[in-house]
Amino acid sequence: MAEILIRLGRTSTDLLAWSRCLPVAVFEDGHPWGSLERPPTFLVVRITDQTAAQAQQYLEAEYDTSDPPVQIAIRKWKFDIDDSTMSNPMKRAVADAIADGTILEVTTAMINAYIKRTT
């Protein structure tokens, strides 16, 4: 299982700045998260059917196609926990995890619709 630290807080229009919904770090299940790695600043998402190695893809930066490539976004992917089309059960699970400071446990199928490109 993979655990992913997701940034909460404010949203930024600067794609090279840390912003809400961006993945910050990936570890194997059971990582000893620090006391500050909880809401209101962060949310830990556990994806039960991915390894940390598989989830590393979410930490990739976004580059343009120039030569040499230029970084255009701090992350290629975001976990859009604010998506207005999110199902009510998923909205409740996200809200509960943030309110309680607990880990949001999901499968890839549950979260796939909310993992989106940043650009």
N, C-alpha and C positions, 0 to 999 in steps of 0.2 A: 504494500500500500504506500501511496505517496501522500505527504502532507505539504501543502503549499501555503505560504504566508502571503496574504492579499492585503494590499494597502487600502485602508478606508480613508476617511478624512475628505478634504476638499477635492473638487474636480478642477483640473487645469487644462487650458487650451494649448499650452506649450507641450508638444509631444516629446520633448527632451527633458521634461521635469517629472518627478514622481507625482502621480495622480491617483485618485480613487479608482479602484478595481484592478490596478496593475499587480501582477505577481512579483514578489520580492525575492523569495527564496524557496527552494524545494529540498525536502529531506525525506528519509524513510519514516514510516509510521513509528511513533513513539519518541520522536525528537523532543528533548527537554526544552520547550519554548520558554523564553524569559517572561517575567511578569509584565513587561511593557509590550510584548508581542500579542496583545489581546485588544478587543474593542476598548476605547473608541478609535484607536489608531490602526489596528490590524485585525484581520479575521483569518483563522486557520481553517483551510478546507482540506479534508481527507478524501482522496479519491481511492475507493476501495479496490478497484480493479486495474490500477496502474502502479508501476514501480516508480521509485524516484528517478531512475534513469529514463523511463518513458516520459515522465512529466518535465524533465529538463527543457523540453522544447518550448515550454511556456516562458522561459527566461530569455529567449533569443531577442536580440535587438532587431530593429527594422532598418534596412539599408536601401538606398536607391540603386539604380543600375549603372551609375557612372563608373568610370575607371580612373582612379580607384574609387570604390564605393564610399559613400558618405552616409553616416548614420542620420536617419530622419526621425526615429522614435526610440525612446528608451526601451520599449518592449514591442514586440510584434503582436502579442496577444493580450487581451484583458478578459477578466471574469466579470461580465456585465451583470452584477447583482442588482442593478437598478433598472433592468430591462422591464418595460411596462407590459410586455407580453408574457412574462414569467408566470407559470402556473401558480394558483393559489397555495397548494401544498408547499411548493418550493419557496414562495415568498414568505410563508410562515416559518419554514425551516431556517431561512436566512435571518429573518427578524429575530427568531428565538436565539439563534447562535450569537448574534450581535448583542442582544439584551442580556443573555446569561453568561457571555464570555466563554462559551463552549465551542468545541470543534464542530464545524459543519461537515457531516459525513454524507458523501454522494458517490454515485457510480459515474463512469464516463457518459453513459447514456442520459443520465439525469442532468448533467451540467453542460453537455456538448452544445446545446442550443444557445448557451449564454457565454461561451468562449468565442470571442470575436476578434477580428483584426483591429488594430488600433488606427490604421490608416486606410 
